[in-house]
Amino acid sequence: MRHLALLFLSLCLSLPALAERKQSFGDLDVHYIAFNSSFLQPDIAAASGLVRSKTQGVMNISVLKAGNPITAGVSGEVKNLLGRSYPLNFKQVKEGAAIYYLAQFPFDSREVLRFSIKVQASDGVTRSLDFNQEFFPDDQ
C-alpha cells in the first residue's frame, strides 16, 4: 500500500495535466485529483481494488484539518454532457498516517465530465466541490 501512496503523490507532482486541486473550507483542506485508471501500474491497481481500463477514471480525495489527515464521509456523482450520471462510490484507504478516498467512474470517449462531490467532516458540516474535467480514452 505504501507504493500506492507514492504513486498518487508522484502523479500529483509529475503530471501537469493531472494537477492536483485543493479547495479550502476554513481550516479544512480537500485535495482532489481525477485521472485515467490506465495510468496506474497493474500491481498498484490490483492492491487498491481498482480496475485498469482505457475508459475508466479514478477520483482520489484526501481531507486535511490543520495539515493532518482526517476521516470524512465522501460521496458524489459524475455527469457527462448528455446528462447521464454515475454515482461515485468512495472507499476509504488508510496507509500509515495517510487517509484517502478512491472511486472509479466510466467515460466513453473524449468528453468533459462534471463532478459533484460532498465531503462531511466530523463537525457534521457538508462541503461541496463542483468541477469539470476533460478525459481522453487511453490508446494502450
Backbone hydrogen bonds, N-H to C=O, Kabsch-Sander energy under -0.5 kcal/mol:
donor,donor_aa,acceptor,acceptor_aa,energy
5,A,1,M,-1.8
6,L,2,R,-2.2
7,L,3,H,-2.3
8,F,4,L,-2.4
9,L,5,A,-2.3
10,S,6,L,-2.7
11,L,7,L,-2.7
12,C,8,F,-2.0
13,L,9,L,-1.8
14,S,10,S,-2.5
15,L,11,L,-1.5
18,L,15,L,-1.7
19,A,16,P,-1.6
20,E,12,C,-0.6
21,R,32,Y,-2.8
23,Q,30,V,-2.4
25,F,28,L,-3.5
28,L,25,F,-1.7
29,D,27,D,-0.5
29,D,64,L,-3.1
30,V,23,Q,-2.9
31,H,29,D,-0.6
31,H,62,S,-2.9
32,Y,21,R,-2.6
33,I,60,N,-1.9
35,F,58,V,-2.1
37,S,56,Q,-3.1
38,S,53,S,-0.7
39,F,36,N,-1.8
40,L,37,S,-1.6
45,A,41,Q,-2.6
46,A,42,P,-2.4
47,A,43,D,-2.0
48,S,44,I,-1.5
49,G,45,A,-0.5
49,G,46,A,-1.0
50,L,45,A,-2.9
52,R,50,L,-0.5
56,Q,53,S,-1.2
57,G,105,F,-3.6
58,V,35,F,-2.9
59,M,103,A,-3.1
60,N,33,I,-2.9
61,I,101,Y,-2.4
62,S,31,H,-2.5
64,L,29,D,-3.1
65,K,68,N,-3.0
66,A,27,D,-1.9
68,N,65,K,-1.9
70,I,63,V,-2.4
73,G,120,Q,-3.0
74,V,72,A,-0.6
75,S,118,K,-2.3
76,G,88,L,-0.7
77,E,116,S,-2.2
78,V,86,Y,-2.5
79,K,114,R,-2.5
80,N,84,R,-2.0
83,G,80,N,-1.9
86,Y,78,V,-2.6
88,L,76,G,-3.1
89,N,87,P,-0.7
90,F,88,L,-1.0
91,K,102,L,-2.4
93,V,100,Y,-3.3
95,E,98,A,-2.4
98,A,95,E,-1.9
100,Y,93,V,-2.5
101,Y,61,I,-2.9
102,L,91,K,-2.4
103,A,59,M,-1.8
105,F,57,G,-1.6
107,F,55,T,-1.9
111,E,135,F,-1.9
113,L,111,E,-0.5
113,L,133,Q,-3.1
114,R,79,K,-3.1
115,F,113,L,-0.6
115,F,131,F,-3.4
116,S,77,E,-2.6
117,I,129,L,-3.1
118,K,75,S,-2.9
119,V,127,R,-2.8
120,Q,73,G,-2.8
121,A,119,V,-0.5
121,A,125,V,-1.1
124,G,121,A,-2.2
127,R,119,V,-3.4
127,R,125,V,-0.5
129,L,117,I,-2.7
131,F,115,F,-1.9
133,Q,113,L,-2.2
135,F,111,E,-3.0
138,D,54,K,-0.9
